[in-house]
Amino acid sequence: MTRYREQIFPAAAEALWLVFLFLDLTRMADSTPVKFAAICLCLATACTGAVSLDGRLVALALGFTVGSDWFLLVRDDHYLLGLALFSVVQLLYALRLLRLRGNRLCPWGLALRLAALAAGALPGRRDPVVGLSVFYFANLAVNTAEAFSLHPFDRKQRRFAFGLLLFVGCDLCVGGWNLGLFPAFTRVGMWFFYLPSQVLIVLSQRLKGESP
């Protein structure tokens, strides 16, 4: 199983990444099926690591990630539901970070999350999609900052931190695309960052016998 997770899975994900980037750059065909297959591969691999509480948390988060991508990518509708599922993903990662800190709260992280809730509530009254987007992205940003504040020499924690950072890069591209900024780059950049982010997060799972 170690060989699959550390060698075969990353190689398979890279192959799919190259295929859909080629399709996106050349516009020869719709890359959606390849992208969704790649994120399903991440979920399947995360399930092989669900042999510890940390592994199960990551697998559960990947399950919600696939659900979100089903609506936002494959169906391209029900955006509020897709964002709600992505928000659950970030809350699960916040719970994971809490466990990685030994169940100790991060005071500045908690303050920023409460600020994110307040920031999302105001526009959410008029446009729930915008409000939930603010809440979701703010939690992703806080998770990323908290992940980088953990032990920098722990390989799996570094993978998690950089996975979240690439996740931020993906969402910045999504925002740029929706605003019409640098469309030639942001159209491709979304999944250029997104799949590697999910691969790193899967590879950050702590397996049975690994603390915490």
Stockholm file with secondary structure:
# STOCKHOLM 1.0

chainA/1-212         MTRYREQIFPAAAEALWLVFLFLDLTRMADSTPVKFAAICLCLATACTGAVSLDGRLVALALGFTVGSDWFLLVRDDHYLLGLALFSVVQLLYALRLLRLRGNRLCPWGLALRLAALAAGALPGRRDPVVGLSVFYFANLAVNTAEAFSLHPFDRKQRRFAFGLLLFVGCDLCVGGWNLGLFPAFTRVGMWFFYLPSQVLIVLSQRLKGESP
#=GR chainA/1-212 SS CHHIIIIIHHHHHHHHHHHHHHHHHHCSSCCHHHHHHHHHHHHHHHHHTTTSHHHHHHHHHHHHHHHHHIIIIIICCCHHHHHHHHHHHHHHHHHHHHHHTTSCCCHHHHHHHHHHHHHHHHHHTTCHHHHHHHHHHHHHHHHHHHHHTSCTTCHHHHHHHHHHHHHHHHHHHHHHHHTTSSHHHHHHHHHHHHHHHHHHHHHTCCCTTSCC
#=GC SS_cons         CHHIIIIIHHHHHHHHHHHHHHHHHHCSSCCHHHHHHHHHHHHHHHHHTTTSHHHHHHHHHHHHHHHHHIIIIIICCCHHHHHHHHHHHHHHHHHHHHHHTTSCCCHHHHHHHHHHHHHHHHHHTTCHHHHHHHHHHHHHHHHHHHHHTSCTTCHHHHHHHHHHHHHHHHHHHHHHHHTTSSHHHHHHHHHHHHHHHHHHHHHTCCCTTSCC
//
